[in-house]
Structures are given as structure tokens and as C-alpha cells.
């Protein structure tokens, strides 16, 4: 594996770093002021999007673009260091049309949409004209196993009728959110262990019967784009809105998750770099008991451990991205579980150290640390809880051990042999 960046990626990294420094970061205060006033900073975002589009810093995450689609056509490995740069400002990815959940939704539409669906939904998403959400999780089902999802999708002539409730649906409160990709049950008669029970439907957000019940705060943090609860009450959409084939929604959902987890993890690493930089700056300037904090051995240990852990996590994510590019998403399934687990734990651990160095200030909105810690904690549930990913990794290890049972028998030397 060669993780040296190509000339193209080096150029894009330099260009993206400059864009972040001179255009995004100077707008950070204005973005927060708009949000504090209860407004989504749409005009600010649209100005930056227009500039990013004109500089071809657009759709960086998506390798499979058509000849006329805007974007750089990067592999997962090429995109990973760019996602890290965007992650340094938590709202920046939207500027480059690289924000979740739209990234995963565009990948899904590329994979399974009909020509009519591509024209109506994918093309506007690719140019950043609209946003979308992905409605899977439910309050009454353990969504870590998507087979538990109970929202019903009943065929009625040329339509499907949807009834159910979804929650933690990211992006549903965004003023430009026009589409929900909804996962529900179409094969209620099938055995509960079947992966053929669920399907996906494309549901315009203004469809009668669909309502946004609330925007749910995460750890008391209110996201302006929303992590919403949606209610579907006799929502009727044409059967032509079926994404892919009926009964194939579970497989589509699995295909959607792999690249998105690389994106999440690399943005997390960018945020951890910010936390480490802030921790070091604070340690160098703050004094306690007559000495700078940086002079204390325990603070130095935190800094060193953070640097090592960030670098280790980055290499693990790059390896997963490399395997996805070379062998496909399915072959990288265990690697993707590993990075999701490592990155979420990394963020809370490193941000927690930085908060400790800042003292009480680290708990306030005066630094980004409290938000970053909150998001790290939420990541231990997003795209599957820690326990699910631990099980994936453990099962892979146990399967490998079963396949090589007895191989290490020669490592055990009986005591009688030692006495000879």
C-alpha cells in the first residue's frame, strides 16, 4: 500500500487548504451568529458554494461521475485527505457538496435510480440545487439491525402507501431539503430474519401526510440542518418512486454505508487535529502554579498520546479506503467497522483531553471543543453502535481462527520437554 499523495491530490489539498483558510474560516463567526438567531445561514452557504463550484472543488467524494457531471472523480483513498481538511470546520463539507447524508444518497441514486429518477433528483443534487435526507432509523425498532424496521409500504394499485415514524433523520430541517429516501417494509409476510423484506421509496418532502414532528437536539446541541423526527401518515407516492427493486432495500442500505463511513472518519480526524492544536496552544500560553501547562509531564503525555492515536487512526482509515478501491466495499466490511469504532472513540478521547487543558472554558461555546465532544459521542451510535462493529471484527477474527485451528500447537512445549 502506497499512501503517498499523487500530484493531483497534492494540488487539491493545497487548493482546499487555501479555500478553507481564506473563505470558510473567516465566515465561521457569521455562521454561528445566524444559527444562534434561529436561522439557517443559507445565503452564506450559497455564496461559498458558488465559489467552490467555480474553482472545481465540487463533488470530491464521488468517483463514478458522468462525462457532464461536475466533480473531480476521486477514489476513496484520494478523497480521504480532503475530507480531513473539510472536517476542521464542521459545517464546511456542504460548501463543496460533500455533506452527509447527501453524499450517500447520491451514491444510492447513481447505483439504483431510473433515468427519470436521475433527472428529477440526482442531477439537482449533483449541482447542489437541493438537499436530501435518508429516513431509516425508527423510535420503536433497534435500528442497528435494519431488519427490525417496521414502517409499512403497502402497494395500492399504481402507488405505495407509507405509514410509520422515523427519527434522527439528518438534514430534514434544511430549507433546501426536497427529498427523503425512505426505507420501509414491503415483505411483511417474509420471515423476520430475511433481508428481502424492505424497500426504498423516493418521497418528496412536500408529499401530503409527511410531517416533520420535531428537530431533536443531540446532547442538548441543536443542529440547524436538523436531526428530525418524521411522521408518515397515509403518505401516497407513485410506484415509479421505488428505488431499485422491491425487497432489495436492505442490500442497498448496506452498499450505502461503506464510503460514507470513510468520509465520517476522516472528518473526525480533521476535528481531532483541531482539538490537538488548540490543546497545544493553550498549554503553551496558560500558567498554573507558576509554570506553563506545557511544562507538566501529564500534559505532555496527553499531547504525545493524542498525536500517536490520530496518526494510527488515519493510517487505519486509509487502509480501509485503499481496500474499498482495490477489492470493493464488501471486501472492506471488517475494515470499515474497525475505522468507525476507532474514530468515534478517538474523537471523544482527544477532545476530552483538550477540554481538560482548557478548564471550564472548554465546556462553553467559546471554543468548538464541547460541540466536537458531543459529536464524537453521537458517532458511537451513528451508522451502527460500537457493539455491532466490535461483533463484526470479533466474528472475523474467530472465523480466521477456526480456519487455522491447531496451527499454533507447536508453540506449546510440554514441561517434560523442558527438563530434557
Helices and strands as residue ranges (DSSP letters): H 7-19, I 20-24, G 25-27, H 28-36, H 42-54, H 76-87, G 92-96, H 102-112, H 115-117, I 118-122, H 123-126, E 131-135, G 146-148, E 152-156, E 159-170, E 177-185, E 198-204, E 210-215, E 227-238, G 239-241, E 242-243, H 249-285, E 287-288, E 291-292, G 293-295, H 297-327, H 333-358, G 359-363, H 369-379, H 386-403, G 407-411, H 415-418
